[in-house]
């Protein structure tokens, strides 16, 4: 309802009620403000009307009524009592009437609910900076939404100054249509909000409109990639990944937009930094250095916590030493001490001068924060790190952790000297960072004086070509205490040379014969077959009475035996049945030995009530049982009831033999697998082998992070199971840029085994960015698929990444072994290779 008082002034009231033309509205406002007896009518109409737009126009009449003293009094009273749009109108009228005289009154408006938006308008008119936060921006956005056009025009630049990018275009349009004061405010807002990266301050409206259009397009990509949850809808992982891929493809335009995007309050969400860090690491190259430097310079303390550090990490991953100075400045601004985060290790050591500000900053931190700061400092590989690693006053754990981040010939030489003087902790650090030269020196020491303490260094750093140099010291070993870690090193390094060393101690009477046998068994050497057969022969000699061979004996025979030895394993199962604790090991052992005579027996295990049906099916698949797919198809089609993981493994085993037939049998189970990670891994394996990209894409679209990671894991196993002709499915490119780090880790493994383009970069980024607890956690299952894929060594994401890289390089010497330093070296090498 809008009340129009009758009488000679009613025409003016009607204009205020219905008018749209600003000039006509201004004339009606001035006429009513100047009329001698209009004020009571205006007050009555404002009080009795419900139409907000009409009431605001009447309110403006009241603020302009009377002489200057009366107007000042009306404005002063309104500034104290009003709120919302009425207060915003009061602020604008006060500024028009006397900006200097009302300065204190405008500054006195409290930043409270109902008045926050108007206070922001007052600050903008006074040239003061506006607080960049969700609360202020939300208050201005609400005012802007409900304001009449004339007031909305003044609120648009304020909204932009508060970080709301949707006001860019509207503000740019004001440059050609607004009155000079408003145009000046718009120009200031555009220059500030564009972070100085837009057109010159005095550019015309056309230039700004063109720039705003380009930024809007880049911002739309960034919002879809970084802030998919803003609209309140369920996040679509595939849509986020598609937006990330688009950002990478359009990197030149998108990277230029990032400093502006980071000024928006919405971008303070920690998800933004994680996504942007990954985009920068994948997209930026030497030609993008200027854009990346601008991004680093845009970070400030308002992006505290985890919200800016991943962006710094992405910049260092992409450009390494070229952006160290700007990265260090940004770390000092936002603080380097953040749990679970540290900069990626540089490939090229930074210049001391570039890192000096961070070193000074860290020295002034509280000890707990200083320890985190030292970790960040260590990644730049300067003399500050070396000094700390060699500082004996630090705790052992921190020295080793810092040592794992440093590779310096000078530090290695100093640590080697200290080890030779009796400092065993120096050797623990050398295990993490030692180069081949250092390892050769340690082997010389070992050959002069055999010492088992060198074993851990061999485990973590040794390579097959260095093993012959151990011969003299190895022959001189006398006690098991000395030799334990050395034999363990032989097992981990593997290969012909390791077996030859172990064989040297296999003679009867050698006090280390037992260790040598265990090593040869784990290496699967045929010389260990006879000792592995002994427990089985004794069991038969006793008339197959206890003590029977156990799991360890079964596994040893499976590693070292011949094909005919599978008969012994089958006899164990036949004699003891399902009560035999190592039944699953025996079944797999026969498959490993290639004992095909067990195939008819194993078919008997493939039914819905047998708990060994999964391992039996996997063993049949490895043995090349052609009837397995038909058996599995008939079993799953005839039986009723809920399916468990063993049934999904049956499908995977069938796919190993006949992928198309297994894919057809898997159809009823695909929909339910989107909620069950291990089932999803099995069915992804089936679909990947069958090259069914549509089914894989449906599985990979699951909203559950664990399911998407399992799909990537299934693809990795399929690639490892296949010949060299495996074609990476289309959905793998989506999973490789997934919003979840755990998914990207598994997808990087899959890319490596599938030899996909860019796999080297993916593996390097995964090793460089994932926290240690994620890299070293137990890898998801089901474990039986690892047997099909022959990837039993992929026990953790770190091991899987490393082994996938070894497979990609066709270099078995790169197989995963323990040690932080080794992983660092691989990550750095991969980044260098990917940049070429």
URBELCOR-V322014 format. One record per backbone hydrogen bond with DSSP energy under -1.0 kcal/mol. CO is the residue of the C=O (numbers start at 1). NH is the residue of the N-H. If there is no record, write none. Layout:
CO&NH ; CO&NH
//
This chain:
1&50 ; 1&51 ; 7&10 ; 9&13 ; 10&14 ; 11&15 ; 12&16 ; 13&17 ; 14&18 ; 15&19 ; 21&25 ; 22&26 ; 23&27 ; 24&28 ; 25&29 ; 26&30 ; 27&31 ; 28&32 ; 29&33 ; 30&34 ; 31&35 ; 38&42 ; 39&43 ; 40&44 ; 41&45 ; 42&46 ; 43&47 ; 44&48 ; 45&49 ; 51&55 ; 52&56 ; 53&57 ; 54&58 ; 55&59 ; 56&60 ; 57&61 ; 58&62 ; 59&63 ; 60&64 ; 67&71 ; 68&72 ; 69&73 ; 70&74 ; 71&75 ; 72&76 ; 73&77 ; 74&78 ; 75&79 ; 76&80 ; 77&81 ; 78&82 ; 84&88 ; 85&89 ; 86&90 ; 87&91 ; 88&92 ; 89&93 ; 90&94 ; 91&95 ; 92&96 ; 93&97 ; 94&98 ; 98&102 ; 100&103 ; 102&106 ; 103&107 ; 104&108 ; 106&109 ; 110&112 ; 112&115 ; 112&116 ; 114&84 ; 115&119 ; 116&120 ; 117&121 ; 118&122 ; 119&123 ; 120&124 ; 121&125 ; 122&126 ; 123&128 ; 124&127 ; 131&133 ; 133&137 ; 134&138 ; 135&139 ; 136&140 ; 137&141 ; 138&142 ; 139&143 ; 140&144 ; 141&145 ; 142&146 ; 143&147 ; 148&152 ; 149&153 ; 151&155 ; 152&156 ; 155&159 ; 156&160 ; 157&161 ; 158&162 ; 159&164 ; 160&163 ; 164&167 ; 165&168 ; 167&171 ; 168&172 ; 169&173 ; 172&175 ; 173&176 ; 174&178 ; 179&183 ; 180&184 ; 181&185 ; 182&186 ; 183&187 ; 184&188 ; 185&189 ; 186&190 ; 187&191 ; 188&192 ; 189&193 ; 190&194 ; 191&196 ; 192&195 ; 194&197 ; 200&203 ; 204&208 ; 205&209 ; 206&210 ; 207&211 ; 208&212 ; 209&213 ; 210&214 ; 211&215 ; 212&216 ; 213&217 ; 214&218 ; 215&219 ; 216&220 ; 217&221 ; 218&222 ; 219&223 ; 220&224 ; 221&225 ; 222&226 ; 223&227 ; 227&230 ; 229&232 ; 236&240 ; 237&241 ; 238&242 ; 239&243 ; 240&244 ; 241&245 ; 242&246 ; 243&247 ; 244&248 ; 245&249 ; 246&250 ; 248&251 ; 250&254 ; 251&255 ; 252&256 ; 254&258 ; 257&261 ; 258&262 ; 260&263 ; 261&264 ; 264&267 ; 265&268 ; 266&269 ; 269&272 ; 270&274 ; 271&275 ; 272&276 ; 273&277 ; 274&278 ; 275&279 ; 276&280 ; 277&281 ; 278&282 ; 279&283 ; 280&284 ; 285&288 ; 286&289 ; 288&292 ; 289&293 ; 290&294 ; 291&295 ; 292&296 ; 293&297 ; 296&299 ; 300&303 ; 304&307 ; 308&312 ; 309&313 ; 310&314 ; 311&315 ; 312&316 ; 313&317 ; 314&318 ; 315&319 ; 316&320 ; 319&322 ; 320&323 ; 321&324 ; 323&327 ; 324&328 ; 325&329 ; 326&330 ; 327&331 ; 328&332 ; 329&333 ; 330&334 ; 331&335 ; 336&338 ; 338&341 ; 351&355 ; 352&356 ; 355&359 ; 356&360 ; 357&361 ; 358&362 ; 359&363 ; 362&365 ; 366&370 ; 367&371 ; 368&372 ; 369&373 ; 370&374 ; 371&375 ; 372&376 ; 373&377 ; 374&378 ; 375&379 ; 377&380 ; 378&381 ; 379&346 ; 380&350 ; 382&386 ; 383&387 ; 384&388 ; 385&389 ; 386&390 ; 388&391 ; 391&394 ; 395&399 ; 396&400 ; 397&401 ; 398&402 ; 399&403 ; 400&404 ; 402&405 ; 403&406 ; 408&412 ; 409&413 ; 410&414 ; 411&415 ; 412&416 ; 413&417 ; 414&418 ; 415&419 ; 416&420 ; 418&423 ; 419&422 ; 422&424 ; 424&428 ; 425&429 ; 426&430 ; 427&431 ; 429&432 ; 429&433 ; 430&434 ; 435&439 ; 436&440 ; 437&441 ; 438&442 ; 439&443 ; 440&444 ; 441&445 ; 442&446 ; 443&447 ; 444&448 ; 445&449 ; 451&454 ; 452&455 ; 454&458 ; 455&459 ; 456&460 ; 457&461 ; 458&462 ; 463&466 ; 464&467 ; 466&469 ; 467&470 ; 468&471 ; 470&474 ; 471&475 ; 472&476 ; 474&477 ; 479&483 ; 480&484 ; 483&487 ; 484&488 ; 485&489 ; 486&490 ; 487&491 ; 488&492 ; 489&493 ; 490&494 ; 495&499 ; 496&500 ; 497&501 ; 498&502 ; 499&503 ; 500&504 ; 502&505 ; 503&506 ; 507&510 ; 510&513 ; 512&516 ; 513&517 ; 514&518 ; 515&519 ; 516&520 ; 517&521 ; 518&522 ; 519&523 ; 520&525 ; 521&524 ; 525&528 ; 526&529 ; 528&532 ; 529&533 ; 530&534 ; 533&537 ; 534&538 ; 535&539 ; 536&540 ; 537&541 ; 538&542 ; 539&544 ; 540&543 ; 550&554 ; 551&555 ; 552&556 ; 553&557 ; 554&558 ; 555&559 ; 556&560 ; 557&561 ; 562&565 ; 563&566 ; 564&567 ; 565&568 ; 565&569 ; 566&570 ; 567&571 ; 568&572 ; 569&573 ; 570&574 ; 571&575 ; 572&576 ; 573&577 ; 576&579 ; 577&580 ; 580&583 ; 582&586 ; 583&587 ; 584&588 ; 585&589 ; 586&590 ; 587&591 ; 588&592 ; 589&593 ; 590&595 ; 594&596 ; 595&598 ; 596&599 ; 598&602 ; 599&603 ; 602&605 ; 605&607 ; 607&610 ; 610&613 ; 612&616 ; 613&617 ; 614&618 ; 615&619 ; 616&620 ; 617&621 ; 618&622 ; 619&623 ; 620&625 ; 621&624 ; 625&628 ; 627&631 ; 628&632 ; 629&633 ; 630&634 ; 631&635 ; 632&636 ; 633&637 ; 634&638 ; 635&639 ; 644&648 ; 645&649 ; 646&650 ; 647&651 ; 648&652 ; 649&653 ; 650&654 ; 651&655 ; 652&656 ; 654&658 ; 658&662 ; 659&663 ; 660&664 ; 661&665 ; 662&666 ; 666&669 ; 667&670 ; 669&673 ; 671&674 ; 672&675 ; 673&676 ; 676&680 ; 677&681 ; 678&682 ; 679&683 ; 680&684 ; 681&685 ; 682&686 ; 683&687 ; 684&688 ; 685&689 ; 686&690 ; 687&692 ; 691&693 ; 692&696 ; 693&697 ; 694&698 ; 695&699 ; 696&700 ; 699&702 ; 704&708 ; 705&709 ; 706&710 ; 707&711 ; 708&712 ; 709&713 ; 710&714 ; 711&715 ; 712&716 ; 713&717 ; 714&718 ; 715&719 ; 716&720 ; 717&721 ; 718&722 ; 723&726 ; 729&732 ; 730&733 ; 731&735 ; 732&736 ; 734&737 ; 735&738 ; 740&744 ; 741&745 ; 742&746 ; 743&747 ; 744&748 ; 745&749 ; 746&750 ; 747&751 ; 748&752 ; 749&753 ; 750&754 ; 751&756 ; 756&759 ; 758&762 ; 759&763 ; 760&764 ; 761&765 ; 762&766 ; 763&767 ; 764&768 ; 765&769 ; 766&770 ; 771&775 ; 772&776 ; 775&798 ; 782&785 ; 783&786 ; 784&788 ; 785&789 ; 786&791 ; 791&794 ; 793&795 ; 795&779 ; 796&800 ; 797&801 ; 798&802 ; 799&803 ; 800&804 ; 801&805 ; 802&806 ; 803&807 ; 804&808 ; 805&809 ; 806&811 ; 811&814 ; 812&815 ; 819&823 ; 820&824 ; 821&825 ; 822&826 ; 823&827 ; 824&828 ; 825&829 ; 826&830 ; 827&831 ; 828&832 ; 829&833 ; 830&834 ; 831&835
//
